[in-house]
Amino acid sequence: MSDTPPENPDFDAMARDIAEVPAVEVIVTVAVNLMSAAAVKLGLTEEGDKYKDLDEARKLVHALAGLLDASATEISSFHAAPLRDGLKSLQMAFREASAVPDEKGQGPGEKYTGPLYG
C-alpha cells in the first residue's frame, strides 16, 4: 500500500467538460448504458447466463422506459425511435426469460410504454 494520498480529481475541469455536452447526447448515452446493462442482466451477451439476474434486469428496463418516457419531447425521433425499439426488444427478452411471465401491462417499463404485445 502506498503512503501517497490519492490524487484529487479536477472537478472544475470535469464540470467544464460536461457543460460542453448537449443534453440530448447525455440522455442518449445514459439510455444506451441502461440498455447495455439490461442486456447483460438478461443473459443476452456472449457470456450468456453467467451474469443473468432478472431482478436487476427488471430495474434497468423499468428505468430505461421511464427515462425514454420523460425525455420523449426533449429528444428528436431520430434519437428516440431506435431507443424505443431497443426498449421493446429488452421487454420482449425479459418476458421470454421469465419463468412466470408478468400479466400484460405489468412487465418492466410497461407502466410507461403500455402493455407489450407480440
Buried (B, 14 or more C-beta within 10 A) or exposed (E): EEEEEEEEEEEEEEEEEEEEEEEBEEBBEBBBEBBBBBBBBBBBBEEEEEBBBBEBBBBBBBBBBBBBBEBEEEBEEEBBEBBBEBBBBBBBBBBEBBEEEBEEEEBBBBEBBEEBEE
